[in-house]
Amino acid sequence: MSERAAQVLKNVDAVAGYTTYMDLIKDLIAGKKQVATTMKKEVDRVRSAIDLAMGGERCAIVSSGDPGIYAMAGLAFEICQKQGIHVMRPGTTETLEDSVPCLTVEVVPGIPALASGAALLGAPLTHDFAVISLSDLLTPWDLIEKRVDAAASADFVMVIFNPKSKKRNWQLEKTREIVMRHRHPDTPVGIVKSAMREGQAVTITRLADLDKADVDMLTTVFIGNSTSVAYLDFMITPRGYSEKYDL
């Protein structure tokens, strides 16, 4: 969590978020009005937060990692747009008619698992990379599959979010099969579970062995490109300096 995020949580009147994330910050938001909803209730959660803000309360919507990466910032803007709410950045001075509903919205940057996980692995994202979620709750699987194949064929390092859950237990294996068409079986793969949280675990395996890795919804998977290497307990993707300079 960034210092700015902690500051915002301290100053707001109300906080809305997924129950699991609200529990992670319970000490920071004790005594504040809270709107906690379960998975698949994101729209209800964001609508409630907007209603509180339109009523004059300062309300924070909490996401895991960064609010703009597979999280609630986009949905908040979508709902404001659908409801005809005029959204402004903090510090903006605009003169609007009293009849125009208006909100000041700040998106507070966070630390996504692609950044925290990469730091724990070493330097797997030093060159171009693509980030793909394997969750097909909102995105059709055939589109996800096309994106996996395109990223693999273009030799991007690949960061996989939402790789596996109890109900979605086959998508990661299908992803491995697709990537194997374009990558060597020994390509290093970083497995980071609960990055910088309780229960953190960091391992490096081969692409050929990805199907045997311990992976769940709290895991981020980093699939190396053709130049990525495992070095001691770290995973590194060279930027290309050795091709131009004497190291």
N, C-alpha and C positions, 0 to 999 in steps of 0.2 A: 504494500500500500504506500502511495506517495504521501508526503507531508501535507500537500494541498488537500488530498482526499480526507485525511484525518481532521484537518482544519474545518472543512465543509461539514463533516459529520458532527463536529462539536457545535457548530453554529446554527444548524437547521432546527426546525421545530418538529419535523416528522421525517420518517425514513420508510421507504418501501423496498421490498426485495424478496428474492426466493428464500424460503425458510432456512435452507442450509447455509446460505451466505449471511443471513441475519444472525444466525447462531454464532458464526465466526467473529462477528463484531459486537456481540451483545454487551460487552463491557463499555464500548464506546458510545452506545446509543441508549443506555439505561435511562429510564425516565422520560424518553421521548415518545411521541405518538408513533406507533408502528403498524405497517401494513405488510404482512407476510403471507405469501401464497405459495402453493406447491408448483411442481413442474406442470407445464401446459396451461398455466393460468397467467401467462405473461401479459396478455392484453388487459385483463382485469386489474392486475397490479399497476400497470402504467396509467390506466384510466383513473384509478383511485388517487395516484400521486398527482396527476394533472388537476383533478378536482380539488385536492387540498391546496395546491398552489394557486388555482384560480380563486379560491376562497381566502387568499391572503397569507397562507402559511408557507414558510420556506421548507420545501420538501426535497429530499435526496432520494434518487433511485439507485440502488446498489447493484452492481454487477461483479462478477468474478473477473480478475485480470483487468483488461481495459474495456470500458463501456462501449467502445465503438468497434470492437472485434468480437463478432458472434454474440453480441450482447444487446442491452436495452436502449442505447442512445438512438439507434435508427428507428426503433418502434416508437419512441417518444416523439420524435420529429414527425413520423408518419401520422400518428394520431392527432397531433396538433394541426397538421396540414388538413386532414380530413374534417376536423372540427372548425376550421377557419380561424384558428388562433394565430395571432401575429407574434412571431418569436423573435426576440432580440438578444444580442450578446450582452454580457455584463458591461456596464459603463456606457452603453449606447443611449443617446438622447434623441428620441423621436417624438414628434407631436402627432398624436392620433386622435381621431374622434372618440368620444366617450363610449360610443356603441361598439367599437372594435375590441374584441377580447384580446388580451395581450399578456405575454409571459416573458420573463427574462430567463434564459436557459444557458447554463454553463456545462460543457462536457469536460469532466476532469480526467485527464489521461491517467492510465494505470500501468501496471506491469503485467502484460499478457504471458501466458505459459510459454509462448514461442521465445520470449526474451529471457524469462527466468530459467526455463529448461535449457536453453542454449548456453547460458552462463554456467550452469551446473555441469554440462557436458564438456565445455571448453570453448570451442569456436566453430561450431558446425555451420553457421549461417554467414560466414565471411564473404560468400559470393551469392549470386542471384538465387532466390528461393521462392517456392510457392507454398501457400497455406491452404489446406483443404480439410473440410469437416466431413466425416463419414456419416453423420446423422442425416437420415432421409425423412425426418419428421416434416421438414419444410421444403426440402429440395429433392426432386425425383432422383432415384438411384441411377437411372440411365444418364442423367446429366453429370452426376458425381463421377461416374465411371469414365465419361468422356474427358473430364478435367484431369483425372488421375493419369489417363493415358497420354494426354497432351503434355502435362508437366514432366512425366517420366521420359517421353521421347525428346523433349527439349533439354534434358539434362539438368533440370532444376533440382537443387536440394529440396526435399519435400517435408513439410511439417504437417502431421496428421492430427487433427483435433477430433474428439469424440470417437475414438477408434473402435470401441466395443462396449456393449452393455449386456445385461442379462437377456434382453429380447433381441438385440442386434449382435449376433455372435458370428456372423459369416462375412461381413463386409471387409474386415481387415485382411482376411485370407484372400478374398477376391482382389483386393488392392495389391497384395504381395504378388499374386499371379500376374497381374497387369504390369507391374514395375519390373518383374523378372524378364519380361520380353525385351527390356531396354537396358538393364543393369546387370553387372556381374554378380553371381551368387555371393561373393565375398564382400560386397558393398557394405560398409559399416552402417548400422542402424542404432541410434540412441533411443533408449526407453527411459522416460522420466515420469515417475509417479508422484503426485502431490508435491509439485515443485515448491520448495521453500515453505512447506506446511508440515504439520505433524504427519508422520508416516512416509516422509520423503524417501524415495529409492531411485538410484541412478545406475543403469546398466548399459553396456554396449554389446550388441550381438551382430550376426551377419544377416543379410537380407534373406538368405536361404533358410535361416532358422527363425525368422520372425513369427511364424505360426506357433512356435513353442514358447514365446515370451509371455510373461505375466502382465496382461494389459487389461485395463478397465476404463471407465469414463473419466477417471481422475488422471489418466495417463496421456502424455503427449509423445508422439512417435516422430523421430527425426531420421529420415532416410537420406543417406548421403548421395552425392552425385558421382560422376566418373573419377573425380580427383580426390574425393573425401577419403581420409585415412583415420584409423584408430591408432593413437599414439599413447602408450602406457594406459592410463585410465581415462583418457580424453578422446574426443572426436574433433577432428579438424578438417575444414574445407579451405584449401589454399586460395588466396585472392589472385595469385598470379605473379607475385613479386619475384619468385625464383626464376621466372622466364625472362625477366628484364634486368635484375640486379644480382650481384654476387653476394649471397647470404653467408 
